[in-house]
């Protein structure tokens, strides 16, 4: 399998405006990133397509956009205040902190089924040091919740938390959703939103950060049918991965054993991807049972039930939870698409990604920048396309360099207006992946773009629209 250089991908992401280090002019801040002009377009493409696929195209899933700051009792009921922690060790000299399980994994030690005491014993027995070569402190639990305060004065301030996941809002709003949306089992609630975790050692570019975005569904089912729906959601997640165009050879399923699952999960399957830094979790599917609704019903003294249309009985449904990370999706797409091709005179960098994912669907160029007629016709064409597609206009530099810039950012099609365009209203349409070109009528360009987005090959475009 082709190995990708994460440093080359990070460099491309910054150079072309996908991802920048946050507050870089002040020295940045550990593992915080800003999404630039191209990055925000790509993230929006991912989120919009996910919403269309899992909400708008389904009759039994509704949406939610909940508050990031919630009543702190939510996190007590969910178990996050007591259970949401990682094993922490600290370098006794530098005071740098490390996740104990990560240190052991880096020493090729299988930690399956180990608790914090057992992992600590391994550190002591094998004399494992910090990455700086110093002794480590005893392990302790480190809670990942971000705390903040609300109130006007120190005396009246109350402790609250930035949500560590989007899921809990879908449980605490369950009663309102059921009463207002005329839903019936099985049904789902979908949400896209920010979550925050005070990670001990965020790392690997945007793979693990303290602030991230989730695309998540809580799918409420009858207890007797959870296994059937679990398998259905595995297939739905596979369909999403196929829609992204990720290579099948890089995708793997991992059944998470008891003892390693989250405290609420009765079954978890991770969908993993072969990143340049190793095989890591891309998405997750969990069967949460009725844990969350029961917990919130108990702590709030509210009745969280739905009338089962089959039995006419009030039931507490069970939950299947497919979870998708926006940033990890973006990173996997960048890794999968990043390609270096050796040509006759140099190396071409091209981002071979699905056309719908690209920040720009089409780029429009006048062949000669100082020709006012070409510029005017190219600008008019750009304007006619930009209402329907993400279109980019560029007149700077040699045409070959303009093509290469668009190759690097993944633009699937480029259109060039030249002298002949002024005479016969045709233009040159260029394909990103093959670099092949075809002459088409300007009036057909919108249809060409539409067909490419629908999966038509450039060879088919040539045979259908060539003049």
Buried (B, 14 or more C-beta within 10 A) or exposed (E): EEEBEBEEBBEBBBEBBBBBBBEEEEEEEEBBBEBBEBBBBBBBBBBEBBBEBBBEEBEEBBBBEBEBEBBBEBBBBBBBBEEBBBBBBBBEEEEBBBBBBBBBEEEEBEBEEBEBEEBBEBBEEEEBBBEEEBBBBEBEEBBBBBEEEEEEEEEEEEEBBBBBBBBBBBBBBBBEBBEEEEBBBBBBBBBBBEBBBBBBBBBBBBBBBBBBBBBBBBBBBBEEBBEEBBEBBBEBBBEBBEBBBBBEEBBEEEEBEEEBBBEBBEBBBBBBBBBBEEBBBBBBBBBBBBBBBBBBBEBBEEEBBBEBEEEEEEBBBBBBBBBBBBBBBBBBBBBBBBBEEEEEEEEBBBBBBBBBBBBBBBBBBBBBBEBEEBBEBBBEBBEBBBEEBBBBBBBEEEBEEBBBBBBBBBBBBBBBBBEEBBEEEBBBBBBBEEBEBBBBBBEBBBBBBEBBBEEBEBEEBBEBBEE
